[in-house]
């Protein structure tokens, strides 16, 4: 499957099941305090077996094409745990997941599951925004003495800051779809008006300024 066709298919699927919603006239308020024209909850796809299968099979295609050695699949808590577990099962690989922070009781683990020194790990993520939490998960794995081959995510907002963060961390990132493709799909399907597309695309270049302008 050509990557541009896959990006379009995944973006359309996310819109169809309302995992992604666009509202340029009435922006969403994120937990960070930012106002945004988009809200994304990829966990909704877990409730749609065919689309869920498409996502996981697409991730496996990327793994087989771009990662020569994979010992373990890791999922980032909480949104990517299920996807990671399904991908690991389909590949017959061990699975671990990474908490947002280490537990404050018991063994104090941040990574749950079994890892061995030097193993090669592919990380599954559901959404890339700034990249900070995703790269924090990578750091937690590196502290376990493993090699992180790269990360695969369902969707990315395509922020410049996240691209730079992954480049600076030297972490290979693959995303099944992205914000720019989503806007193209939204226009093609009549989800948003064509005149709104320019404003929607401007958001990702400077989300902080966009938020202040739309408070």
NORSUL-V195931 format. One record per pair of residues at least 12 apart in sequence whose ideal C-beta (glycine too) atoms are under 7 Angstrom apart, sorted by the first residue. I is the first residue (numbers start at 1). J is the second residue. D is the distance in whole Angstrom. If there is no record, write none. Layout:
I;J;D / I;J;D
//
This chain:
6;58;6 / 6;176;6 / 7;176;7 / 7;177;5 / 7;178;6 / 7;181;4 / 8;181;6 / 8;185;6 / 10;55;7 / 10;154;7 / 10;176;5 / 10;177;4 / 11;177;4 / 11;181;5 / 11;182;4 / 11;185;5 / 12;185;5 / 13;51;5 / 13;54;7 / 14;42;7 / 14;155;7 / 15;185;6 / 15;186;6 / 15;191;6 / 17;44;6 / 17;45;6 / 17;48;5 / 17;51;6 / 18;44;7 / 19;40;7 / 19;41;6 / 19;42;5 / 19;44;4 / 19;45;5 / 20;38;7 / 20;40;5 / 20;182;6 / 21;39;5 / 22;37;6 / 22;38;6 / 22;186;6 / 22;191;6 / 22;192;6 / 22;200;7 / 23;37;6 / 24;37;5 / 24;192;7 / 24;196;5 / 24;199;6 / 24;200;6 / 27;214;5 / 34;207;6 / 34;211;4 / 35;211;4 / 35;214;5 / 35;215;6 / 36;207;7 / 36;211;7 / 37;200;6 / 37;203;5 / 40;127;6 / 40;155;6 / 42;79;6 / 42;126;4 / 42;127;6 / 42;154;5 / 42;155;6 / 43;79;5 / 43;126;7 / 46;82;5 / 55;83;7 / 55;154;6 / 55;176;7 / 56;83;6 / 56;86;5 / 56;87;5 / 56;90;6 / 58;176;5 / 59;87;5 / 59;124;7 / 59;152;5 / 60;87;6 / 60;90;6 / 60;91;6 / 62;152;5 / 62;174;5 / 63;122;6 / 66;174;7 / 67;122;6 / 67;149;5 / 67;150;6 / 69;120;5 / 70;93;6 / 70;120;6 / 70;122;5 / 70;149;6 / 71;119;4 / 71;120;5 / 71;121;7 / 72;93;6 / 72;94;5 / 72;96;6 / 72;115;6 / 72;119;5 / 72;121;5 / 73;87;5 / 73;88;4 / 73;91;7 / 73;93;5 / 73;95;5 / 73;122;6 / 73;124;6 / 74;96;5 / 74;97;6 / 74;98;6 / 74;121;5 / 74;123;5 / 74;124;7 / 74;141;6 / 75;95;7 / 75;97;5 / 75;124;5 / 76;98;5 / 76;123;6 / 76;125;5 / 76;134;6 / 76;137;5 / 77;97;5 / 77;98;6 / 77;99;5 / 77;100;6 / 79;126;4 / 79;127;7 / 80;124;5 / 80;125;5 / 80;126;4 / 81;97;5 / 83;124;5 / 83;126;6 / 84;97;7 / 84;124;4 / 87;124;6 / 94;113;7 / 94;114;7 / 95;113;6 / 96;111;6 / 96;112;6 / 96;113;3 / 96;115;6 / 97;112;5 / 97;113;7 / 98;110;6 / 98;111;5 / 98;137;4 / 98;140;5 / 98;141;7 / 99;112;7 / 100;133;7 / 110;140;5 / 111;140;6 / 111;141;6 / 111;144;6 / 115;144;5 / 115;146;5 / 117;145;4 / 118;145;7 / 118;146;7 / 118;147;7 / 119;146;5 / 120;147;5 / 120;149;5 / 121;141;6 / 121;146;5 / 121;147;7 / 121;148;5 / 121;149;6 / 122;149;5 / 122;150;6 / 122;152;7 / 123;137;6 / 123;138;6 / 123;148;6 / 123;151;4 / 124;152;6 / 125;151;6 / 125;153;4 / 126;153;7 / 126;154;5 / 127;153;6 / 127;154;7 / 127;155;5 / 128;153;5 / 128;156;4 / 128;157;7 / 128;162;6 / 128;175;6 / 129;157;5 / 129;159;7 / 129;162;7 / 130;159;6 / 130;161;6 / 130;162;6 / 131;162;4 / 131;165;4 / 131;166;6 / 134;151;6 / 135;165;6 / 135;169;5 / 135;171;7 / 138;169;7 / 138;171;6 / 148;171;6 / 150;171;6 / 150;172;3 / 150;173;7 / 150;174;7 / 151;171;6 / 151;173;5 / 152;174;5 / 153;175;5 / 154;176;5 / 155;175;6 / 155;176;7 / 155;177;5 / 155;178;7 / 156;175;4 / 156;178;5 / 156;179;7 / 157;179;5 / 157;204;6 / 158;178;5 / 158;179;5 / 158;180;6 / 158;204;6 / 159;204;6 / 159;207;7 / 179;204;5 / 180;201;7 / 183;197;6 / 183;200;5 / 183;201;6
//
